[in-house]
Amino acid sequence: MAVKRIVTNIAAGDIAQASAFYGEILGMGVVMDLGWIVTFGSASPTTPQISIASEGGSGTPVPDISVEVDDFDAVLERIAAKAIAIEYGPAAEPWGVRRVFLRDPFGRLVNILCHETSQP
């Protein structure tokens, strides 16, 4: 038996707001839309993971979602263009990632990160 996918489900009154954040900021496309649920994904291969944490590292709260990207600077530019408030960072962490925390339209704390070695 192998876990093929882990999907975070977020309750929201207006799911259309998800496209502006997960689509425009993170560049994810809609892979399923049933009207009452929209699932975003990317074309890159991923590994299912789940993390259990007592803190978010560097004294931060535990984020609701962590999203690894391949071009951190491009995401920072998109965040700035949309004038989204940053709650932490951008920071280069001692464990080898660059990251930033912000809230999605539904109030979830999102950790966007890139491993230092995967920067272009």
Sequence and secondary structure as in RCSB ss.txt:
>XXXX:A:sequence
MAVKRIVTNIAAGDIAQASAFYGEILGMGVVMDLGWIVTFGSASPTTPQISIASEGGSGTPVPDISVEVDDFDAV
LERIAAKAIAIEYGPAAEPWGVRRVFLRDPFGRLVNILCHETSQP
>XXXX:A:secstr
            S TTHHIIIIIIIT  EEEEE SS EEEE SS         SS STT    SEEEE S HHHH
HHHHHHTT  EEEEEEE TTSEEEEEEE TTS EEEEEEEGGG  
